[in-house]
Each structure stands twice: as structure tokens, then as C-alpha cells.
């Protein structure tokens, strides 16, 4: 069967900014570390001067452009356009823990594998009784917020302190030179059998953090980068408004701290 992703349709009936703020913060609150008094979420917009030149971004998008040329997306950036980006980082959370080699949850036992549910699962909820967010659907808004329908995630894990980086594109089923491709593509390391695994070498992680202005060092949590974010809708004012509308109570009770900044 040939099936295209349809989950993004859940997020087209309301404002994009509200969806992004609601989904990202809720999942951060659900991932709060045991004993942590509050969660901090940082939204950071790259300024026009902070946009990454095309040649500096090429290593992250080289394999993506041919697929974007084939799949009809609205407002695809020109390859020479400097890349403005939006980062969403959470602190006081546990990060994406779990075995990165897991590819199925049919017989899952024990602690929830956050890594699996974030990167390898769509539309099937990992929601527990006390949680409101669900990686099965919510993360779709990250790709929907990008003009290239892609996002990156760098995590530091509470349980083993490992640092992992991956990226994902959510397109449509398509063909290039007679080869048929699935909708989901990864920025990752490839095992001999073609299985995608996170990047974990220090040089790559350091370069990524530096280029995208991440503030995370060794603190557990997740940093999401949205390349070529939809800046006509995703603005500082709109994010502030959405945070107040949806999360005023945890902010007032000091369970949640939100920083909204422009990188300089």
C-alpha cells in the first residue's frame, strides 16, 4: 500500500504557533525529572544576521534537497537562501532515554522508551495515565513548522548521560530516478543493514550545538532545531501570547519557566 502522512492535518485547523507551543511544552512537562521543582523551556529565534549561510548548512541538507525538489511543498526556500532557525530547548527533564536500537514496541516492558516514541513512532500513543502530551502525534508539529518539513533533536539523557543527535524529514511517498522513497527520512548514522542510529561523536555534536546556538552542555533534556521555520506565523509575540493563553497556571505556580529570546 502507498500511504502519505496525514497527522499534520490535525494541526491545520488552528494557529500553528499555538500548536507548537502547546505540544512542545506539554511534552517537556511530562518529561520532568523526578524531584525537579520546575521545567524551563527556551524558545530562541535566529535573527536575520544569525541565519546560517547555505554552504555552512549544506552538510545537514545535502541529501534532502533532491527529495524537496520532487515533493510539492509550499514556500520551499532557495538553496542559496541563508537558513533562519528556531530552537526549543527544555531543562529539568530526563531527555530521550531508552535503547536507540529498539524499532518495535509490540512486546515492550519496563520504563517507556522515549527515544523510540520520539523518533520511530507516529500516530500510536505512548501516553500514560498522568501524562497529557503524546509523542505519537505532537511531534508532527515540529516538521509542520518548517518550510522544509524537517527538524533536528539533540538530547542528553538522564540515565546514562549520553549525547545523541538525529534529524527527521516528513514528506510524502515519492520517486526519484525510478526509486521509490518512504515519507520519513533521517539525518543519522547508517548501520550496515541501513538502520538509522543517532550521531554521538563529540566533534559532530559540538559543531551542531555551535552552529545552532544551543545553550545545552551536559544538562539532561532535549533541544529541538526547526530549520527554515515559518517566520510569517512563528514570531516572538505569537509565542508569548500562546504561552500565556495555554500555560499561565504552571507559570504562576512556578512549575514552568519560559524564555523567549532572539539570538544575537
C-alpha positions as CSV (number, residue, x, y, z in Angstrom):
1,X,0.0,0.0,0.0
2,X,1.1,3.6,-0.7
3,X,0.3,5.9,2.3
4,X,1.2,9.5,2.9
5,X,1.4,11.0,6.4
6,X,-1.9,12.6,7.4
7,X,-1.2,13.6,11.0
8,X,-0.3,17.2,10.0
9,X,-3.9,17.7,9.2
10,X,-4.6,17.7,13.0
11,X,-2.6,20.9,13.2
12,X,-4.1,22.9,10.3
13,X,-7.4,23.9,11.9
14,X,-5.8,26.2,14.4
15,X,-2.9,28.6,14.6
16,X,0.5,27.0,14.0
17,X,2.1,28.9,16.9
18,X,-0.4,27.7,19.4
19,X,0.1,24.1,18.3
20,X,3.8,24.3,18.5
21,X,3.8,25.9,22.0
22,X,1.2,23.7,23.4
23,X,2.7,20.4,22.2
24,X,6.3,21.2,22.9
25,X,5.8,22.5,26.4
26,X,3.3,19.8,27.4
27,X,5.8,17.0,26.4
28,X,8.5,18.8,28.4
29,X,6.3,19.0,31.5
30,X,5.5,15.3,31.1
31,X,9.3,14.5,31.0
32,X,10.1,16.4,34.2
33,X,12.9,14.7,36.2
34,X,11.9,13.2,39.5
35,X,12.5,15.7,42.3
36,X,12.8,18.7,39.9
37,X,10.8,21.7,41.1
38,X,10.3,23.2,37.7
39,X,10.9,22.8,34.0
40,X,12.4,25.5,31.9
41,X,11.7,25.8,28.2
42,X,13.6,28.2,25.9
43,X,12.4,29.4,22.5
44,X,15.2,31.1,20.6
45,X,14.8,32.7,17.2
46,X,17.7,33.3,15.0
47,X,17.9,36.9,13.8
48,X,18.4,37.7,10.1
49,X,22.1,38.3,10.9
50,X,22.3,34.9,12.7
51,X,21.0,32.9,9.7
52,X,23.3,30.1,8.7
53,X,24.9,30.6,5.2
54,X,23.9,27.9,2.7
55,X,27.4,26.5,2.5
56,X,27.5,26.0,6.3
57,X,24.2,24.3,6.3
58,X,24.9,22.0,3.3
59,X,26.2,19.1,5.4
60,X,22.8,18.9,7.1
61,X,20.6,19.3,3.9
62,X,22.7,17.8,1.1
63,X,20.7,14.7,0.9
64,X,17.4,16.4,1.5
65,X,17.3,18.8,-1.5
66,X,16.6,16.2,-4.2
67,X,13.6,15.0,-2.3
68,X,12.3,18.5,-1.7
69,X,12.6,19.2,-5.5
70,X,10.4,16.1,-6.1
71,X,7.7,16.6,-3.4
72,X,5.5,19.7,-3.9
73,X,5.7,21.8,-0.7
74,X,4.6,25.4,-0.3
75,X,7.3,28.0,0.0
76,X,10.4,25.8,-0.3
77,X,13.5,28.0,0.3
78,X,16.1,28.5,-2.5
79,X,19.2,26.5,-1.9
80,X,21.3,29.8,-1.6
81,X,18.9,31.3,1.0
82,X,20.5,31.7,4.5
83,X,18.8,29.4,6.9
84,X,17.0,31.0,9.8
85,X,16.0,28.6,12.5
86,X,14.1,28.2,15.8
87,X,15.4,26.2,18.7
88,X,13.2,24.8,21.5
89,X,15.2,23.6,24.5
90,X,14.0,22.1,27.7
91,X,15.8,21.8,31.1
92,X,14.9,19.9,34.2
93,X,13.7,17.0,32.0
94,X,15.1,13.5,31.6
95,X,15.9,13.6,27.9
96,X,15.1,10.9,25.4
97,X,16.1,7.8,27.4
98,X,15.7,4.3,26.1
99,X,17.5,1.9,23.8
100,X,18.1,3.7,20.5
101,X,18.2,0.3,18.7
102,X,14.6,-0.5,19.5
103,X,12.4,-0.5,16.4
104,X,9.2,-2.0,17.7
105,X,7.1,-1.8,20.9
106,X,4.9,-4.8,20.5
107,X,6.5,-6.5,23.4
108,X,7.8,-3.5,25.3
109,X,8.1,-4.0,29.1
110,X,9.6,-1.7,31.8
111,X,10.2,2.0,31.5
112,X,8.9,3.9,28.5
113,X,11.4,4.2,25.7
114,X,11.2,8.0,25.0
115,X,13.8,7.7,22.2
116,X,11.7,5.2,20.3
117,X,8.5,7.1,20.7
118,X,10.1,10.4,19.6
119,X,12.0,9.1,16.6
120,X,10.4,5.9,15.4
121,X,6.7,6.1,16.2
122,X,3.9,8.1,14.7
123,X,0.2,8.0,15.5
124,X,0.5,5.4,18.2
125,X,0.4,7.0,21.7
126,X,2.9,6.4,24.5
127,X,0.6,8.3,26.8
128,X,0.5,7.2,30.4
129,X,-2.3,8.0,32.9
130,X,-0.6,11.1,34.4
131,X,0.6,12.5,31.0
132,X,-1.2,14.9,28.7
133,X,1.3,15.1,25.8
134,X,1.8,12.2,23.4
135,X,4.9,11.8,21.2
136,X,2.8,9.8,18.8
137,X,1.1,12.9,17.3
138,X,2.5,16.0,19.0
139,X,5.9,16.0,17.4
140,X,4.3,16.3,13.9
141,X,4.1,20.0,14.6
142,X,7.9,20.3,14.5
143,X,8.1,19.3,10.9
144,X,4.9,21.3,10.1
145,X,6.7,24.4,11.5
146,X,9.5,24.1,8.9
147,X,9.5,25.2,5.3
148,X,11.5,22.1,4.5
149,X,9.3,19.9,6.7
150,X,12.2,18.8,8.8
151,X,13.6,19.1,12.4
152,X,16.6,18.0,14.4
153,X,16.8,16.8,18.0
154,X,19.9,16.8,20.3
155,X,19.3,15.1,23.6
156,X,21.3,14.5,26.8
157,X,19.9,11.5,28.7
158,X,19.5,11.5,32.5
159,X,20.1,7.7,32.9
160,X,23.4,7.3,31.1
161,X,24.5,10.9,30.3
162,X,24.9,10.0,26.6
163,X,24.5,12.7,24.0
164,X,22.6,11.8,20.8
165,X,21.7,13.8,17.6
166,X,19.2,12.9,14.9
167,X,17.1,14.7,12.4
168,X,13.9,13.8,10.5
169,X,12.0,14.9,7.4
170,X,8.3,14.2,6.9
171,X,7.4,14.4,3.2
172,X,5.3,12.2,1.0
173,X,5.8,8.9,-0.7
174,X,7.8,9.8,-3.9
175,X,10.1,8.5,-6.6
176,X,13.5,9.8,-7.8
177,X,15.0,8.2,-10.9
178,X,12.7,5.2,-10.6
179,X,13.5,4.6,-7.0
180,X,10.5,4.8,-4.6
181,X,11.1,6.5,-1.2
182,X,9.1,6.4,2.0
183,X,7.8,9.7,3.5
184,X,10.1,9.6,6.5
185,X,13.8,10.3,6.2
186,X,16.5,10.5,8.8
187,X,19.7,12.6,9.4
188,X,21.6,9.9,11.2
189,X,24.3,7.3,11.1
190,X,23.5,4.2,9.0
191,X,24.2,0.7,10.2
192,X,25.3,-1.9,7.7
193,X,21.7,-3.1,7.4
194,X,20.5,0.5,6.7
195,X,19.1,1.1,10.2
196,X,19.3,4.7,11.3
197,X,21.2,5.3,14.6
198,X,21.9,8.6,16.4
199,X,25.1,10.6,15.8
200,X,27.2,10.6,19.0
201,X,30.7,11.7,18.2
202,X,31.8,14.7,20.1
203,X,33.0,16.7,17.1
204,X,29.7,16.5,15.3
205,X,27.7,17.3,18.4
206,X,29.9,20.3,19.2
207,X,29.7,21.7,15.7
208,X,25.9,21.3,15.6
209,X,25.4,23.0,19.0
210,X,27.7,25.8,18.0
211,X,26.0,26.5,14.6
212,X,22.5,26.5,16.0
213,X,23.3,28.4,19.2
214,X,22.3,25.7,21.6
215,X,22.8,26.5,25.3
216,X,22.7,22.9,26.5
217,X,26.0,21.5,27.7
218,X,25.7,18.4,29.9
219,X,22.2,19.1,31.3
220,X,19.7,16.3,30.6
221,X,16.9,17.3,28.3
222,X,16.0,17.8,24.6
223,X,17.0,20.6,22.2
224,X,14.9,20.7,19.0
225,X,16.0,22.8,16.0
226,X,13.5,23.8,13.3
227,X,15.3,24.8,10.1
228,X,13.8,27.4,7.9
229,X,11.0,27.9,10.4
230,X,7.8,29.6,9.1
231,X,8.6,33.1,10.3
232,X,5.4,34.7,9.0
233,X,3.5,32.8,11.7
234,X,6.1,31.8,14.3
235,X,7.1,35.1,15.9
236,X,8.2,36.1,19.4
237,X,4.9,37.9,20.0
238,X,2.8,35.0,18.9
239,X,4.8,32.6,21.1
240,X,4.4,34.9,24.1
241,X,0.7,35.1,23.5
242,X,0.4,31.3,23.2
243,X,2.4,30.6,26.4
244,X,0.2,33.0,28.4
245,X,-3.0,31.5,26.9
246,X,-2.2,27.9,27.5
247,X,0.3,27.8,30.4
248,X,-0.4,30.7,32.6
249,X,-1.2,28.5,35.6
250,X,2.1,26.4,35.7
251,X,4.0,29.7,35.2
252,X,2.2,31.3,38.1
253,X,2.8,28.2,40.3
254,X,6.5,28.3,39.3
255,X,6.3,24.8,37.8
256,X,7.2,26.2,34.4
257,X,9.7,28.9,33.3
258,X,9.7,30.0,29.7
259,X,12.4,32.1,28.0
260,X,11.6,33.7,24.6
261,X,14.7,35.3,23.0
262,X,16.2,36.4,19.8
263,X,19.8,35.2,19.2
264,X,22.4,37.9,18.7
